[in-house]
Structure formats: C-alpha cells, structure tokens
Amino acid sequence: MSAVKLAPSILAADFARLGQQVADAEHAGADRIHVDVMDGHFVPNLSMGPAIVQSLRRVTHLPLEIHLMISDPDFFLDEFAAAGSDSFLVHWEGNNLHRTVQRIRTLGKRAAVAINPATPSAVLEDIIQDLDQVLVMTVNPGFGHQPFLRTTLPKIGRVRELIERRASACDVEVDGGIDATTAPLVVRAGATVLVAGSAVFGDRDGVAAAMNRLRTALDDTERELEPAERSALQRSQLCSSE
C-alpha cells in the first residue's frame, strides 16, 4: 500500500453526478475526500456547505476533510461536524488559530492548518505541535483549474523539516495543480497527502483511469526515493492510521 495518500477534491466534480463520482474515486483507491468550502470573503468564490457533506456521508466511508476557506471558521465547525466531517483545515491567514484548533479538538476531529503560497513556513512554529496535518497551498486559494506554482516546492521541504525537527505532526498535504506530472515533484519535496481535483474529476477517460494514472506516478516515485525519504513516508503512514 502506498504511503502517499490521495484526496480527490470534489470542487472539480460534476455535481449532477457527485455521489457516483465520489463512489468511483473510492473504488479507485482514494484515501479521503477533500471538500472546499468558500464564503466569497476570505476567497473570491462561493462553494458548498454542510448539506453537501451530509449527502456525501451517506455514499462514502472515506474520511471527509473540510477545507474552510472562510473568514470565521469557528462559526461553522459544529454544523459541519454534525454533518459528518472527519477533519478540518483552517487557514493561518486571518484566523485565531489556537482557539479554532482547540475547538476542532473538542469536537473530536483532526485539525490542520493551511498556508497560502506567499505565507512562509515559519508561521507554523508556534502551532505545529497541536496539529495533525499542514496543508501547503500550491496555488492561490479560491478557484480550481489553476497551474501548479513550482516556487512552493522549497516550502514543502521546509514544512517537512519542521515536522521532523519538532516530531509534532505527521502529514504534509499539498493542494493545487496536482497531476501525474507534478505529483512526483511534491512527494520528493516531502508531501505525504495530495489533493487532486481536475486531474481526477476532469479527466476525459474517467475517474478510475485518472486515479490509476496518479497512483502509478506515485508508486514509481516512491520506488525512486532514498531510504531516508522512504522512512519518512512510512512514519507518516503509521501516524495517519492512528
């Protein structure tokens, strides 16, 4: 089993067939489902709410991770948790992180912090010990179908180094422009969870073929990793399963 996890983002799905597409992703080996929530204020777009999560909970057993790109995540945590969410990703930019992370913990959910492309990894120093995961945005948040920003690759490595140094969290997730070409780049940089939207749900050959293409690229990359890099991935896999 691959140590790198795949989290298809339903932002790119066909909402007329959302349940079927999520089921297809699960059958094709997805590890979790990524749900992008946008309020039109924190980012310039609007997207789904708790009702979508509640509907998804009925059609998949996979963990549902909720990426809250909103101005006041605390206000919505209870409702999303009640709908069936398993984890929350909140942004460092503009939020009271310690309060929000502790609230997520109180709800019994996994907690993660996301940082935008222009936000340095150093901002995580005082919060990382409280997290299960860090999400490094590899595009600017708010829209799908954006090209991968290669300038984010060094930051992925810095986040991984911080985690290894502090022994405080396990997963480094990346989100934005991930496909069979860019996936190996972020894994080599230190990522252990990959969000993919258009590359999964926008593939003309279908979800299963797209997932297989991504997984093949990841398997090839893992075989090429140095022993120390492979050990870091295996540690992440063990932590993620706890």
Secondary structure, DSSP 8 states (H G I E B T S, - for coil): --SSEEEEBGGGS-GGGHHHHHHHHHHTT---EEEEEEBSSSSS-B---HHHHHHHHTT--S-EEEEEESS-GGGTHHHHHHHT--EEEEESTTS-HHHHHHHHHHTT-EEEEEE-TTS-GGGGTTTGGG-SEEEEESS-TT-SS----GGGHHHHHHHHHHHHHHT---EEEEESS-STTTHHHHHHHT--EEEESHHHHT-TT-HHHHHHHHHHHHHHHHHHS-HHHHHHHHHHHHHHT-
